[in-house]
């Protein structure tokens, strides 16, 4: 065989090999493209199972708040003598119940008693005589008043809550010796925000929890001063006698106020909300049914949060089916299928077992 024929055969074989390689590459590319197209198609058709809640719009929502206060006696008074003197007797102590007019303490009255005896003797002499020494009935009345002021009595029935002085102490006019708390009816003093106090009126009844029971109690006063540190105003409630008899001053009381806010919106679970920019939030709404069901994102504003739910307003309209949780797994336009109740029950049981 000549060299020319050998070269021709080799060239033919090389061309044949190259043609085979090209055909193989082309067939492989088409096969991969078909696989990719199949995967993309599957991805487009894949649906995500989601939990949803059906919620309806309302023109207002109820806002419940609890404020804490303390009980106070209907009357509280610091008692002291109206004249100076050394305390000679203390007849009661902290915790003692006293009646109106009962003697609580006395000053040393010996000098006054001697002075009164001297004046009485002088006044017993004939009018104008030297034995009177210029004494008059007015002098006798002044001494009598000083003797009365040397005795400290209870101005009303109540209980001695504290004692500031003891026997032998020198009292000045007005210096407290006892604190007396009393009155037939117990009061509750509760601080509430200024805007809330402005909505309350005297005579309104509200629920106050005292101890283990809740009592409907009227507003008897709204103090005008604003607490500068807490920015609150004090609202005073007065319990009836039956409640007052079984409780004491200083107990904690809880005031529950329920108000209606006129803001049209929806209640949504917090898990259904996704934080967005500029203080906005978003929720995913299921639109369409069956095979046509997809989610659409709606921007909303959170008006009020209460426990695990929020009152929102935004671009929603009418009854809506909201994705309740797992919003991080979905995007706008995501095809979804709504889980039936059996799926939700099984899922809840699994979570309970895990916890």
PyMOL commands that set and color helices and strands:
alter all, ss='L'
color gray80, all
select helices_A, chain A and resi 3-45+110-123+130-132+137-149+194-197+241-244+270-272+290-292+327-329+341-354
alter helices_A, ss='H'
color red, helices_A
select strands_A, chain A and resi 48-50+52-55+61-72+75-80+85-90+97-98+103-107+151-153+158-163+170-171+176-182+187-193+205-210+213-227+232-238+252-261+266-269+274-275+281-287+294-306+309-314+320-323+336-338
alter strands_A, ss='S'
color yellow, strands_A
deselect
rebuild
show_as cartoon
